[in-house]
């Protein structure tokens, strides 16, 4: 059997998981393309911006990781386009042939154009540079003060906990930091389990976070937020977590997308009419059996990566593909400091320090094998 060429665009949660499930097949050659030389573990960015871990703890080196798999090549370039007629992926310097293609380039912070000034005066954390910029500027705002939906809740809690610890630890006499969480819905974590909503409220209240419900931002100026109900809120630092949009790559592919650029996929996670092209993770509009949108998470991306890898292997054996069915294995959220809340399989509810430890254990179980492989790759 000739070697089958599988190209994966994007070294995020879904792309890495797909490679793990394909790389052990000796008749498959995998090429991973990513514009960055690292795998960014965004699910743990809250610890990074709160100084609990350093940058290396939320990154995995992709060249050494891919080298550990053997028949996997890493190309650190940005993808310019996909030619479905010639089955090639193009970068600035080369064209890469594929028999099967997996698009897993993730998402970016969604800055709606109808909110004037939003993009210019706020921050996001969807990339390492953005998270680092957020971290540095937040710390600068603390220094200046001395001298003079899910991620939004997590960031508000983490920043409040960090600011409180900072002032208490330093015994500074000046006023601390006021953290406001502005939410467009009648409740935070809208649509999630009531236990998580109640736990988050309880924690945010204890941390002194001001939660404003049913408030929508109409405009952002340099140091002012204008709400649609006429309220004006002064601020020194703002981060926007009002949703995500697909990576900009989807704008140049010619495939069908929704209004936020997410690729439309069928029940097998294939691009319609392209049975050898798959899309997974945040870049897709994934739907459940009832036709409802599945919220993008690292867990969804990983399950998608496993599924498309299995479908590729099935198709190579002449077997029919199986439809993607996502079953949530639980939710864990960080709520500032060494505190969290979550729902585990079987409906088990946890909160507080034990939830924080479980979240850290899940992260360790994910990263430990990757760091081990990366170490092997560095020795090759």
N, C-alpha and C positions, 0 to 999 in steps of 0.2 A: 504493500500500500504506500502511495506517495505521501509525503508530509503535507498535512493540512495546515494552512496558514490562518491563524486566528489573530485579528488585530483588536486590541482593547484601547479605546480612547478615554483616558482619565484614570488616575491612580488613587481614587477615593475608596470608600468602604465597599461599594459594589464591584468596582473594577478589580480590586485586590482579591476579593472573595472568589470572583470568577476565575482568576488566574490560578488560585490555590486548587480549584477543582478541575482545571484543565491540564496543569503543568505535569502531572504524573503520567500522562499518556505519551508514550515515546513517539507516536506517529503524528503528534500535534506540535507545531511550532507557534509560539505566542510572541507577539510584539506589543509592548505597552508604550503608548505615546502620551506624554504629559508635559505641559510647558514648565512645570516645576520639578525639581529633582527630589521632592519629598512627598510623602503621604501625610496629609494634615488631618489630625484627629480632632475635628471641630467639636465633637461631643464633650470634650474635656477642656474647651477653651476658657471656661469660667475659672478653673483653678489657675490657669496661666495669667489671666488679667488680674487675679487677686493675689498674685505672688506666691501661691502655694507650690507651684512647679515652675521650672524654667522652660525655655523654648524647645529644648531637645526632648522634653517629656511629651510634647504634643506633635512630634514629627518622627517619621520613619524614613530613612534614606532609601530611595527607590532604586538607584543603581545597584547597591549591594543586595537589596532584597530580591530583585529580579534575578541577579546573578546566582543566587542560592538555588533557584529552581532548575537551573540547567538550560533547557530549551526555551528560555525566555529572553528576549532582547528588549532593552529599554532605549527609547529615543526621547531625548529632552528637547522637544520643539513644540510649537503651537500648530495645531491643525488648521489648514486654510480651507479645506473642502473635501468632499467625497464624490467620486465619480462612480455612479452605480453601473454605468455601461462597461467600464473597464475594470470594475471592482478594485479601485485604488483609493487610498487616502493620501492627500497631498499636504506637505509642509513647505516651508520656504526653500528647503534644499533637496527634497526627494519625494518620490511617489512610492508608497508601500502597498503591495498587492495583498489582497485578503480573499479567503474563501468564505470566512464568517467574520462579521464585524459586531463588536459590542460598544455602544456609545454610553459612556458613564461619566460625563464631564461635570455633573453636579449642578449647583445653583449659585446664585448671587443674591445679595440683598435687593429687594424690590422697592425702588423709590418711585412711587406713582407721580406721574408728571403733573397731575391736577393739584398737587400740594406745592405751591410756590416756595422756592428756597430750601426745600427739604434736602436735596442732594448736596447742596453747598455747605450746609451748616450742621450736618449730622454725621454719625459714624456707623459702621457695620462691623461684623466679626466673621464674615464668610471666607476670609483668607488670612494667612499668617501676617502679611503686611498690615492689613486692616486691624487685626487684633492687637498687633504690636503698637500701632499708632494710637488706638483706643487706650491701651494700658498706659502708655507714656503720657498722653495728654490728661488722662484722669489723675495720674500721680502729680502732674504739674499743677492741676487745679487745686489739689490738696495743699501743695507747697505754697501756692499763691494765697490760699485762705489763711495759712499760718502767718505768712508775711503780711498780709493785709487783713399674642398669643402664647408659647412655652418658653422660648429663649428670653423673651422680655421679662418674664417673671423671674427666671433664673438669674439674669444679669442684674436686675433690680435688687434681688436678695443678696447676691454676692457682693455688689458694690456697697450696699448698706452695711453688711457685716464687716467688710474690709475697712470702710471708713470709720465705723465705730471702734474697731480694734485699733486702728491707727491712732485715733485721738486718745483712747483710754490708755494705750501702751505708752504714749509719749506724754501723757498728763498735760496736754495743751489746754490753755484756759479759754481759747477762742471757741466760737460756736462751730459745731460740726457741720456735716454735709446733709442737706435735705435731698432725699431721693423721691421723685414723683414717678409713678407708673400710670401712664395715660392709656386707657383701654377703650376701644370703640364699642365693645359689647356690654351687656348688663352684668357680666361676670368675667373674671380672669379665667384663663385656661378654658375658654368657651368650648363646650362640647365634650369635655373630658369627664372622668368619673367624679362624682360629688366629693368623694374622700380626698382626692388630690386637690380639688378646688378649696375645700375647707382647710386642709393642711397648709396650703400655700397662703391663704388669707391669715391664718393664725400666725404663721412665721413672719410674714411681711409686717403685720401689725406689731409684733414683738420687736422687730428691727427698726420700727419707726418709719417705714415706707408709706408715703401718701398715695393711695390708690384712687384714681378718678375714673369712674365708669361712664359709659355712654357719652364719651367725649371724643370728637373727631378733630383732627388737626386740619386747619384750612390753609395756614401759611406758617413758614418758619423764617424768622429774620435772624440777624446776627446773634442777638441775646434775648429773643422773644419768641414764644410760641403762641400763635393765635388759634383759638379753638372756634368751632362753628357755632357755639352758643354765645360767643362774644367775650368769653374769658381770655385773659392774657396772662401767661406765665413766664416770668423772667427765668433765665437759666444761664449757667456758665458752661455746661457740658451736656450734650444730648446724644443718645444712641437710638437709632430707629430699628425696630424689629417687627415691622408691620407686614411681614410676609416675605416670600422669596419668588424670584423669577428664574427661569432656566438659564444656564450659561449662554453667553452670546453666540456660541457656535451654532445654535439652532437657527439663527437668522440667515445663515449662508448655505444651508443644506438642501433647501427645496422640499423638505418633508412637512407634512401637516402639523401644525401646532395650535395650542389654545392661545388665549389673549395674553398670557404671561410667558409665552415662548416654550412651554412644555411640549415635548413631542407626544403625539398621539400614538399609542401602541395597541395591538390587539391582545387577545387573551393569552397568547404565548409570549408576550413582550416583544413581538416583532413589529417593525415599522410596516404598516399595511402595504401589501403588494411587493414586499422585499423579504422573503422568507429566510435570507441569510444575514439580515441586519437586525440587531436587537438594541433596545435602549432600556436602561435600568436606573433606578434611584431618583434623585431630585430633578433630573432632566426630563422626566416623563410625567404624563398624566395617568397615573395608575388608578384603576377602578376595581372595586370589589365585585362580588357576584351580584349585588343589588344595583350595580352601576354607580355607586357612590365613590367620590374621590377619597383615596387613601392618603392621609397626611404623610408628607415626606419625613422619614427618619433614617438614621443609620441602620436600624434593624431592617427596614423595608429594602434599603439598598443591598444589604448583605444577602437577604433571602432572594432578591432578584438576581444577584450574581450567581448564586448557587443554582437557581432555576434555569437560567439561560445556558450555563455550562452543561447542565444535565440534558437540556434539549439539543444542544449541539452534539453531544455524545450519542444521543438517541438517533438523531438524523444521520450520523455517520454510520450507524449500524442498520440503517434502513427502517428504523422504528418511527412511529408517529410521535409528534410532540405532545407534551402534556400542558394543559392550561395552568396559568399561574394562580395559585390560591394563597393568600396571605393570612396567616393567623398570628395575631399579636402575642408575643411571648411575655409581655409585661412592660411596665413603664416605670422608669426611675427618674426623678427630677431633683436637681440640686437646689437647695434653698438657703444658701449662704452659710459660710463657716463650715463646721462639721455637722451639717444638718441636711436631711433630705426627706423625700416621701416617695412611696412607690406602690405599685400593684404587681405582685408576683404571680406566676402560674398557679392556678387553683383558687384565685380570688384572695390570696393572702395580702393583707394590707400592712404596710410598715411605714414608720416615720421616725424622725429624730436621728440620733447618732447611728443606730443600727442600719437605717436606710442609707446613710452616708457610707458606712462600711461596705454594704452590699454593692452600692454603685461603684466604689473603688475596686472591689473584687471583680466585678464584671469587666471593668476597664483593664485590670491586670490580666485577666484571662484572654482578652482580645489582643493586648499588646505583647505579652510575653512570647508567644510563638513567633510573632513578626520580628521582634528584636533578636530572637535566637537565630532566625533565618538570615537576618541582616548581618549578624556577626559571622555566620558561615560564609555569606557572600563576600565579605570584606577579606576573608582569608584566601579566596580563590583568585 
